[in-house]
Amino acid sequence: MSVFTKVDSQQLTTFLTRFDCGELVEHRGIAAGIENTNYFVTTTGGRYVLTLFENHGADELPFFLDLMAYLAEHDIPTAHPVPTRDGAYLTELNGKPAALVQRLTGASLDHPDPAACAEIGRTLARFHRVSADFPEYRAPDRDLAWAQGVARQLHSKANDDELALLDDEIAYQEGQSRAGLPRGAIHADLFRDNALFDDGDLTGIIDLYYACTDVFAYDLAVTLNDWCVDEQGRSRAAERDALLAGYLAERPFSPAEQTAWPGLLRAAALRFWVSRMQDQYFPRAGEMTYIKDPMPFRRILEAHRAAGTATGDWIESNQPAQVR
């Protein structure tokens, strides 16, 4: 993610003495994203990612790190945290909570094809099957109450057209219920840049620092809204169909999930439109940062609103035969 807190070589050399991972060779900041400070770190013992948490307190971070370890230990391709010599995943650097995790091989895909979308769908379904038994709980921090609060702030900055759509969509979401939908630990931010591929094979799901306990189908909607659209936010049907087919083959939807699906697609688009508007109108300082354009997620939201229940009908028609 973005570099908000600078770490020099001497500081990092001292930090690494807490781990059994060798001596520092080099490190460099990762200037992508907007939440935490991340560095690639290479030592004589391996390659790692160092994260300094800018917005999470030390009390909530064990959920993320324990989940990453749990998933990796259950054959979901995630980066396992590196324990200190004392066995702790969480430590501190430059006054910030910090963690060192394995750096996975591969690179993200800017333009995933249907095969890659099918693979991420299958793996996300396996992620959900495994995470249903993860024993820890964390409430969502980008839920409807959060969106309502940001919307109130945006009323002093956004234009009338944006506010009309925002207020109308929030009113719609206030009438939606997630009661009874299957849930557990979700990624909540599985965009293309949070999955790594090597020669067509998925090698890792990374950046679980939005993970929380919420509805599995909502997590799928978040993923679909990024993987299966073009740069203008328009749906790519072949990629969408492949991702959903891959997911449903591993974890079919319940009838309640089929009904809720169109609203969950809208909720997922609203969440990222609102967060990007917040960053646009209320930017935070950082040494190496960039602000993502809110417009694609507005277009995605508008497309889902126009589609109505058609997306739910697709799910019903493409469920595995034994569960229809």
C-alpha positions in Angstrom: 0.0 0.0 0.0 1.1 3.7 0.2 4.1 4.8 2.2 3.0 7.0 5.0 5.8 6.1 7.4 9.4 6.1 6.2 11.7 3.3 7.4 15.4 3.7 6.8 17.9 0.9 6.5 19.3 1.2 10.1 15.8 1.1 11.6 14.9 -2.0 9.5 18.2 -3.7 10.3 17.5 -3.3 14.0 13.8 -4.5 13.5 14.9 -7.6 11.8 16.9 -8.8 14.7 13.6 -9.8 16.3 13.1 -12.5 13.6 15.0 -15.5 12.5 15.1 -14.4 8.8 18.6 -13.3 8.1 20.2 -9.9 7.5 18.9 -7.0 5.5 19.9 -6.9 1.8 17.5 -4.2 0.5 14.0 -2.8 0.9 11.8 -0.5 -1.1 8.4 1.1 -0.6 5.3 -0.1 -2.4 3.5 2.9 -3.8 0.1 1.4 -4.5 -3.1 1.6 -2.5 -4.2 4.0 0.2 -4.4 2.4 3.7 -1.1 1.0 5.2 2.6 1.4 4.7 4.2 -1.5 2.9 7.8 -2.4 2.0 9.3 -5.2 0.0 12.1 -6.6 2.2 14.9 -8.9 1.0 17.2 -10.5 3.5 19.9 -13.2 3.3 17.1 -15.6 4.5 14.3 -14.8 2.0 11.9 -12.2 0.6 9.2 -10.6 2.7 6.6 -7.8 2.9 6.7 -5.5 5.9 3.5 -3.8 6.8 3.1 -0.8 9.2 -0.5 -0.4 10.1 -1.6 3.2 9.8 -5.3 2.9 10.8 -5.7 -0.2 12.9 -5.0 -0.5 16.6 -2.8 -3.3 17.9 -5.9 -4.8 19.6 -7.6 -5.6 16.3 -4.6 -6.8 14.3 -4.4 -10.3 15.6 -7.6 -11.2 13.7 -5.9 -10.4 10.4 -2.7 -12.2 11.1 -4.3 -15.2 12.7 -6.6 -15.5 9.7 -3.7 -15.4 7.3 -1.9 -18.1 9.2 -5.1 -20.2 9.5 -5.9 -20.0 5.7 -2.3 -20.8 4.7 -2.3 -23.8 7.1 -5.6 -25.0 5.4 -4.1 -24.9 1.9 -5.5 -21.5 0.8 -2.7 -19.6 -1.0 -2.1 -16.7 1.4 1.0 -15.2 2.9 1.9 -16.7 6.3 3.0 -14.2 8.9 6.5 -14.6 10.1 6.8 -15.0 13.9 9.3 -13.2 16.0 11.8 -15.1 18.0 9.3 -15.0 20.8 6.5 -16.4 18.6 4.5 -13.2 18.0 3.1 -12.2 14.7 2.6 -8.6 15.7 5.3 -6.2 16.7 6.1 -2.5 16.4 8.3 -0.2 14.2 8.5 3.6 14.3 5.7 3.7 16.8 3.3 1.8 14.5 2.1 -1.8 14.8 4.0 -3.9 12.3 4.1 -7.4 10.8 6.4 -9.2 8.5 4.9 -11.8 6.2 6.1 -14.1 3.5 6.4 -12.6 0.0 4.6 -14.8 -2.4 5.7 -15.4 -6.0 3.8 -14.1 -9.0 2.2 -10.8 -10.1 -1.2 -9.3 -10.3 -3.2 -9.3 -13.5 -4.3 -6.0 -15.0 -6.6 -7.8 -17.5 -7.6 -11.2 -16.2 -9.1 -13.6 -18.8 -12.0 -15.9 -18.1 -9.6 -18.7 -17.0 -8.1 -16.5 -14.3 -11.6 -15.3 -13.2 -12.7 -18.9 -12.9 -9.7 -19.7 -10.8 -10.2 -16.8 -8.4 -13.9 -17.8 -8.1 -13.0 -21.4 -7.2 -10.4 -20.3 -4.7 -12.6 -17.7 -3.1 -15.3 -20.4 -2.6 -12.7 -22.6 -1.0 -11.6 -19.7 1.2 -15.2 -19.3 2.4 -15.6 -23.0 3.1 -12.4 -22.9 5.2 -13.1 -19.5 6.9 -16.6 -20.6 8.0 -14.8 -22.4 10.9 -12.3 -19.7 11.7 -13.1 -19.1 15.4 -12.3 -15.3 15.7 -14.7 -12.5 15.0 -14.3 -9.0 13.7 -17.1 -6.6 12.8 -17.1 -5.0 9.4 -15.6 -1.5 9.5 -17.0 -0.5 6.0 -20.6 -1.4 6.6 -23.8 0.6 5.9 -23.4 2.7 9.1 -19.9 3.7 7.9 -21.3 4.7 4.5 -24.1 6.7 6.1 -21.5 8.6 8.2 -19.2 9.3 5.2 -22.3 10.4 3.2 -23.0 13.1 5.9 -19.5 14.4 5.5 -19.7 14.4 1.7 -22.7 16.7 1.8 -20.3 19.5 2.4 -18.1 18.6 -0.6 -19.9 16.5 -3.3 -22.0 17.9 -6.1 -25.8 17.6 -6.3 -25.7 14.8 -8.8 -23.4 12.6 -6.7 -25.4 13.3 -3.6 -28.7 12.4 -5.2 -27.4 9.0 -6.2 -25.7 8.5 -2.9 -28.7 9.3 -0.8 -31.0 7.2 -3.0 -28.7 4.1 -2.8 -28.3 4.4 0.9 -32.0 4.5 1.3 -32.3 1.4 -0.8 -29.6 -0.4 1.2 -31.4 0.5 4.5 -34.2 -1.7 3.3 -32.0 -4.8 2.7 -31.3 -7.5 5.2 -28.4 -9.9 5.5 -30.1 -12.0 8.2 -29.8 -15.7 7.6 -27.1 -15.4 4.9 -24.1 -17.7 5.2 -21.2 -15.9 6.7 -17.7 -16.2 8.2 -14.4 -14.5 7.8 -14.2 -12.7 4.4 -11.4 -11.0 2.5 -13.6 -7.9 1.7 -11.1 -6.4 -0.7 -10.1 -9.2 -3.2 -9.3 -6.9 -6.1 -7.1 -7.9 -9.0 -4.0 -6.3 -7.3 -4.6 -8.5 -4.3 -4.1 -11.8 -6.1 -0.9 -13.1 -7.6 -0.5 -15.4 -10.7 2.5 -17.1 -12.1 2.3 -18.6 -15.6 -1.5 -18.8 -15.3 -1.5 -20.3 -11.8 -2.9 -18.5 -8.8 0.0 -18.3 -6.3 -1.4 -16.1 -3.6 -4.2 -14.0 -2.1 -2.7 -11.0 -0.3 -3.6 -7.9 1.8 -6.3 -9.3 4.2 -6.3 -6.1 6.3 -10.0 -5.4 5.5 -10.9 -8.9 6.4 -13.9 -9.2 8.8 -16.8 -11.4 9.7 -19.6 -10.9 7.1 -21.7 -12.5 4.4 -19.8 -14.7 1.9 -22.0 -13.6 -1.1 -21.1 -10.0 -0.4 -17.4 -10.9 -0.6 -18.0 -12.5 -3.9 -19.8 -9.3 -5.1 -16.8 -7.2 -4.1 -14.5 -9.5 -6.1 -16.8 -9.6 -9.2 -17.1 -5.8 -9.3 -13.4 -5.5 -9.8 -12.4 -8.6 -11.8 -15.3 -8.5 -14.3 -15.5 -4.9 -15.4 -13.5 -2.8 -17.8 -11.7 0.5 -17.1 -15.0 2.4 -17.5 -16.8 0.1 -15.0 -18.8 -1.8 -17.7 -19.4 -5.5 -17.2 -17.4 -8.1 -19.1 -19.8 -10.9 -19.5 -17.3 -13.8 -20.3 -15.2 -13.0 -17.2 -18.3 -12.5 -15.0 -19.8 -15.8 -16.1 -16.5 -17.7 -15.5 -15.9 -16.2 -12.1 -19.5 -17.1 -10.9 -19.4 -20.5 -12.4 -16.1 -21.3 -10.7 -17.4 -20.1 -7.4 -20.8 -21.9 -7.6 -19.1 -25.1 -8.5 -17.3 -25.1 -5.2 -19.9 -23.4 -3.0 -23.5 -23.2 -4.4 -25.7 -20.3 -3.2 -28.6 -20.9 -0.9 -32.0 -19.7 -2.0 -31.6 -16.7 0.4 -28.3 -15.8 -1.3 -29.9 -15.9 -4.7 -32.6 -13.5 -3.6 -30.1 -11.1 -1.9 -27.5 -11.2 -4.7 -28.6 -8.1 -6.7 -28.7 -5.9 -3.6 -25.3 -7.3 -2.5 -23.7 -6.3 -5.9 -25.0 -2.8 -5.3 -23.8 -2.7 -1.7 -20.3 -3.7 -2.8 -20.2 -1.0 -5.5 -21.5 1.6 -3.0 -18.8 0.7 -0.5 -15.9 1.4 -2.9 -17.6 4.4 -4.5 -18.0 6.0 -1.1 -14.5 5.2 0.1 -13.0 6.7 -3.1 -15.1 9.8 -2.8 -13.9 10.1 0.7 -10.3 9.9 -0.4 -10.9 12.4 -3.2 -12.7 15.0 -1.1 -10.8 14.4 2.1 -7.3 13.3 1.1 -4.7 12.1 3.6 -1.0 13.0 3.6 1.5 10.4 2.6 5.0 10.3 1.2 4.1 8.1 -1.7 0.3 8.0 -2.3 -2.2 8.2 -5.1 -6.0 8.6 -5.0 -8.1 6.2 -7.0 -10.9 7.5 -9.3 -14.4 7.1 -7.8 -16.1 7.2 -11.2 -15.7 3.5 -12.2 -17.5 2.4 -9.1 -20.2 4.9 -9.7 -20.7 3.4 -13.1 -20.7 -0.1 -11.7 -23.4 0.9 -9.1 -25.5 2.5 -11.8 -25.2 -0.6 -14.0 -26.4 -2.8 -11.1 -29.3 -0.5 -10.4 -30.3 -0.6 -14.0 -30.0 -4.4 -14.2 -32.5 -5.0 -11.4 -33.1 -8.7 -10.6 -31.4 -9.9 -13.8 -28.2 -10.7 -12.0 -30.1 -12.9 -9.5 -31.8 -14.7 -12.3 -28.4 -15.6 -13.8 -27.4 -17.2 -10.5 -30.5 -19.2 -10.3 -30.1 -20.4 -13.9 -26.4 -21.4 -13.4 -26.5 -23.1 -10.0 -25.1 -26.7 -10.1 -27.9 -29.0 -11.1 -28.1 -30.8 -7.8 -29.0 -27.6 -5.9 -31.5 -26.0 -8.2 
